Amino acid sequence: MIPITKPLLGPEEREAAARVIRSGWLAQGPEVARFERAVADYVGAPHAVAVSSGTAALHLGLLALGVGRGDEVVVPALGFIATANVVRHVGARPVFIDVDRATFNLCPERLAAAVGPRTRAILPVHQLGLACELDRVLEIAAGVSAAVVEDGACALGARYRGQRLGTAGDLTCFSFHPRKVVTTGEGGMITTSDPALAERLRALRSHGVTVTAEARHASTDVLPEPECELVGFNLRMTDIQAAVGVVQMERLPGIVGRRRELARRYGRLLAGSPVEPPAEPAHCEHAFQSYMVLLPPSATAEQRLQVMQRLLERGVTTRPSLMAIHLQPAHLPPDGSPPALPVTEELARRGLMLPLYPQLTEAEQDTVVGELLSAVGAVL
Ligand SMILES: *Cc1c(COP(=O)(O)O)cnc(C)c1O
């Protein structure tokens, strides 16, 4: 069976985790600090704050910026539901906009039309590892004094106009779930150039306390009572996770390079077929966290399921498209009628994720494409 993904984990990750266990301090500590430094240096941001997941990163990001009740946050409708959930968790309203058919990323023209006096933040997603049109997003945000929180959950290692993602917006959020480019099991990171925001994020992730538990544990002095200005959470990462993350960061250039190679090869194998490979604009370097193709325009959701079933029977795992979030019951407006967002709805129906991970062989890739084309031929 060819899985949809397979994290690249070796003996180095096992040894790193074992070293933390031998140290006797498993919670947030020196390994988290090392991992934060590694990610900050990699993306070129002055500050990085590690948290328990990509969702926690987005949630704390909005809180640290003061986004809350009465505010609107513009979100692309196509994507992963966590991006919209966090907006609701802080009491704000997600404003869903349509996406671009070629890049799957939010459409700048739709964004310009959706912002207004209530827009407190824009939450652009770098879809599946491809940068959105950041220059336009930043310009539109500046025009209405809105903050920009980049959802780069899938996009560690991607570039926009030569620059690695993680420094353009007020905050950039990354995820280390096993489906992502590098993994710590669960985990997230927020990068920023604003020291005050970084400080607030560190307090929010740990009960609003500014002195870390590790510093308190290690201190030989009598400690005063901590002072808490913010109502915080426990959304910390553990040192076991971070130690794995430090090793994964060393692997990152190789992982992204191999993913890009395999993606280019998929593109060549699919050229001229009824299945449309994803685009990569010339000014972007895709991290290819996922490889999403489009089935022919006439394909129904039912036909896609049939294609997926045939592939499964032939040993190939696939996944359906990104989700049309605005159609999910959890995000329907109070009157029950969602906006019509035709491109999002079309992509949610036609999209299909193919297996992509560094260990995928060319022979396996040939099997995936061969079986996919024969299933599409049989069903459509
Ligand atoms: C995975 C993902 C998230 C959530 O990250 P977790 O670490 O799973 O919480 C958010 N946004 C996007 C676009 C994602 O792909």
The ligand as an SDF file (V2000), in Angstrom:
LIG
                    3D

 15 15  0  0  0  0  0  0  0  0999 V2000
   -2.4970   21.5240    9.5020 C   0  0  0  0  0  0  0  0  0  0  0  0
   -3.0280   22.8860    9.3290 C   0  0  0  0  0  0  0  0  0  0  0  0
   -3.4110   23.6710   10.4230 C   0  0  0  0  0  0  0  0  0  0  0  0
   -3.4390   23.1450   11.8240 C   0  0  0  0  0  0  0  0  0  0  0  0
   -2.2180   22.6700   12.3040 O   0  0  0  0  0  0  0  0  0  0  0  0
   -2.2180   21.6040   13.5090 P   0  0  0  0  0  0  0  0  0  0  0  0
   -0.7870   21.5230   13.9010 O   0  0  0  0  0  0  0  0  0  0  0  0
   -2.7580   20.3170   12.9740 O   0  0  0  0  0  0  0  0  0  0  0  0
   -3.0740   22.1660   14.5900 O   0  0  0  0  0  0  0  0  0  0  0  0
   -3.8470   24.9560   10.1730 C   0  0  0  0  0  0  0  0  0  0  0  0
   -3.9190   25.4480    8.9330 N   0  0  0  0  0  0  0  0  0  0  0  0
   -3.5640   24.7320    7.8630 C   0  0  0  0  0  0  0  0  0  0  0  0
   -3.6360   25.3500    6.5030 C   0  0  0  0  0  0  0  0  0  0  0  0
   -3.1340   23.4260    8.0150 C   0  0  0  0  0  0  0  0  0  0  0  0
   -2.8150   22.6990    6.9290 O   0  0  0  0  0  0  0  0  0  0  0  0
  1  2  1  0
  2  3  1  0
  2 14  2  0
  3  4  1  0
  3 10  2  0
  4  5  1  0
  5  6  1  0
  6  7  2  0
  6  8  1  0
  6  9  1  0
 10 11  1  0
 11 12  2  0
 12 13  1  0
 12 14  1  0
 14 15  1  0
M  END
$$$$
